[in-house]
Amino acid sequence: MGDSNVLSLDPPLRGDGKGTYRVHIVGNSGSGKSTLARELSAILNVRYISLDTMFWRPGWKQSPADEFRTSVRAALDQDPRGWAVDGMFFGFLGNMVPDKATDVIWLDPPLLLYFPRLCWRTFLRLLGFVPPCTTGCEESLWDVFFSRESIIWWTLGAHGRVRKREAERYRVDGVHVGGKCRRLGGWGGELEAWKQAVRGMAQAGRVANTP
């Protein structure tokens, strides 16, 4: 189900045909969405938008649903240069972000690869060596190991659900059928090859915002 057979095809991102890219990164918690979105923001010279940062308020308080939707819509429409968005929140936003995106990148690494990475990141956050996902939302031992909202337990439970949902999106809207969704799986090689292709695209001057 991977896109390894199309990684060599040109281009690695569809864009709008005029050098503008609006990229939505999806995948389970810990799969690398934020890291990739930040990298694409720098490569494409577009705004980075974190849905976690927009949704969560200090103390893990949720933003009101209507306010969240309004804020996200405004952020997506604000910059005509494009954006790189990480996060999903389909229960609150529906398909607002993927509908506005020119490209949807589904990160689908094996659980054995990204779950230990998530655990290590969570441990470093507990020690204060890594910042929380958003300001004022520090994690505690209780949050991590005993709460029903624990990122550890949530990630394990969501792995199958996220794969099923995104596999269906990929089936009907994947790049292999002329759509906008690209799956990047495997143990890291496929992702690195794709990022290198994006860098090459930017260096070739096919990104409107590249200096």
C-alpha positions in Angstrom: 0.0 0.0 0.0 3.0 2.3 0.1 4.1 4.9 -2.4 7.6 3.7 -2.9 6.8 3.0 -6.5 5.9 6.7 -7.1 8.5 8.4 -5.0 10.6 8.8 -8.1 7.8 10.5 -10.0 7.8 14.2 -10.4 6.7 16.1 -8.4 6.7 14.9 -4.8 4.0 17.5 -4.0 1.1 18.5 -6.2 0.6 22.0 -5.1 -1.8 24.3 -6.9 0.1 24.3 -10.2 1.4 27.8 -9.5 4.1 26.9 -7.0 2.0 27.2 -3.9 1.7 24.3 -1.4 -0.8 23.7 1.3 0.2 20.5 3.0 -1.7 18.6 5.7 0.3 16.0 7.7 -1.8 13.3 9.2 -1.0 10.1 11.2 -1.1 8.8 14.8 0.4 10.5 17.7 4.1 10.1 17.7 4.4 9.3 14.0 6.4 12.4 13.3 3.7 14.9 12.1 5.1 18.0 13.9 8.7 17.3 12.9 7.8 16.9 9.2 5.5 19.9 9.2 8.2 22.1 10.6 10.7 20.8 8.0 8.3 21.4 5.2 7.6 24.9 6.5 11.3 25.7 6.2 11.8 24.0 2.8 8.8 25.5 1.2 9.0 28.9 3.1 5.4 28.6 4.2 3.7 29.0 7.6 3.7 26.2 10.1 0.4 25.6 11.8 0.0 23.3 14.8 -3.5 22.3 15.5 -2.5 21.1 19.0 -1.3 24.6 19.8 -4.5 26.1 18.5 -6.8 23.6 20.3 -5.2 23.2 23.8 -5.2 25.9 26.4 -3.1 25.9 29.5 -4.1 23.2 31.9 -5.2 20.9 29.1 -8.4 22.9 28.6 -10.1 22.5 25.3 -10.9 25.5 23.1 -14.7 25.9 22.5 -15.5 24.0 19.3 -16.9 27.0 17.4 -14.0 29.2 18.4 -11.5 26.5 17.3 -13.1 26.0 13.9 -13.1 29.8 13.3 -9.5 30.2 14.4 -8.4 27.3 12.1 -10.3 28.6 9.2 -8.8 32.0 9.6 -5.3 30.6 9.9 -5.7 28.5 6.7 -7.0 31.5 4.8 -4.6 34.1 6.2 -1.4 33.4 4.2 -1.7 33.0 0.4 1.9 31.6 0.3 0.5 28.3 1.7 1.1 26.3 4.9 2.1 23.1 6.5 -0.4 21.9 9.1 0.1 19.0 11.5 -2.7 17.4 13.4 -6.2 16.0 12.6 -9.1 16.9 15.0 -11.6 15.5 12.5 -14.2 15.3 15.2 -14.1 19.1 15.5 -13.0 20.3 12.1 -14.4 17.6 9.8 -12.5 17.8 6.5 -11.8 21.5 6.6 -8.1 21.1 6.5 -7.7 18.3 3.9 -10.3 20.0 1.7 -8.2 23.2 1.6 -4.9 21.3 1.2 -3.2 20.7 -2.1 -1.5 17.7 -0.6 -2.2 15.3 2.3 0.8 13.4 3.6 -0.1 10.3 5.7 2.7 9.2 8.0 2.3 5.5 8.6 5.4 4.0 10.1 5.3 0.7 12.0 4.1 1.0 15.6 7.4 -0.7 16.7 9.3 2.3 15.2 7.3 5.3 16.5 5.9 4.0 19.8 9.3 3.8 21.6 10.1 7.2 20.2 6.8 8.6 21.7 7.6 7.0 25.1 11.1 8.6 25.0 9.7 12.0 24.1 7.1 11.7 26.9 9.8 10.8 29.4 11.9 13.8 28.4 8.9 16.0 28.8 8.3 14.7 32.3 11.9 15.7 33.1 11.5 19.1 31.5 14.1 18.5 28.8 11.5 18.8 26.0 8.8 21.4 25.9 5.1 20.3 26.1 3.0 20.1 23.0 1.7 23.6 23.8 2.4 26.2 26.4 0.9 25.4 29.8 0.1 21.8 29.0 2.8 20.0 31.0 2.4 16.2 31.5 2.6 14.5 34.9 3.2 11.0 36.0 -0.5 10.6 36.6 -1.3 11.9 33.1 1.1 9.5 31.4 0.5 6.3 33.3 -2.9 6.4 35.0 -5.2 8.8 33.2 -7.7 7.6 30.7 -6.4 10.5 28.5 -2.8 9.2 28.7 -0.9 9.8 25.4 0.7 6.4 25.8 -2.5 4.4 26.1 -4.3 6.7 23.6 -1.6 6.1 21.0 -1.8 2.3 21.4 -5.6 2.3 21.1 -5.7 4.7 18.1 -3.1 3.0 15.9 -5.6 0.7 14.2 -8.3 3.3 14.0 -6.1 5.9 12.4 -4.7 3.3 9.9 -8.2 2.2 8.9 -9.5 5.7 8.4 -6.4 6.9 6.5 -6.2 3.8 4.4 -9.8 4.5 3.2 -8.9 8.1 2.3 -5.8 6.8 0.5 -7.8 4.3 -1.4 -10.2 6.9 -2.9 -7.9 9.9 -3.0 -4.3 8.6 -3.2 -1.7 9.8 -5.6 -1.9 6.4 -7.3 -5.5 7.3 -8.5 -4.8 10.9 -9.3 -5.6 12.2 -5.8 -3.8 14.4 -3.2 -3.0 11.8 -0.5 0.4 10.2 -0.3 1.3 7.5 2.2 4.8 7.3 3.7 5.4 4.1 5.6 8.3 1.8 6.3 11.2 2.3 8.7 12.3 5.8 7.6 13.9 5.3 4.2 10.8 6.2 2.2 10.2 9.3 4.2 13.8 10.5 3.8 13.8 9.8 0.1 10.5 11.8 -0.3 11.9 14.8 1.8 15.0 14.8 -0.4 12.7 15.0 -3.5 10.9 17.9 -2.0 14.2 19.7 -1.3 15.2 19.1 -4.9 11.9 20.5 -6.1 12.5 23.6 -4.0 16.1 24.0 -5.2 14.9 23.7 -8.8 12.8 26.9 -8.2 9.4 25.2 -8.4 8.2 26.7 -5.2 6.8 30.2 -5.5 8.1 31.3 -2.0 11.7 30.1 -2.4 14.1 33.0 -2.3 
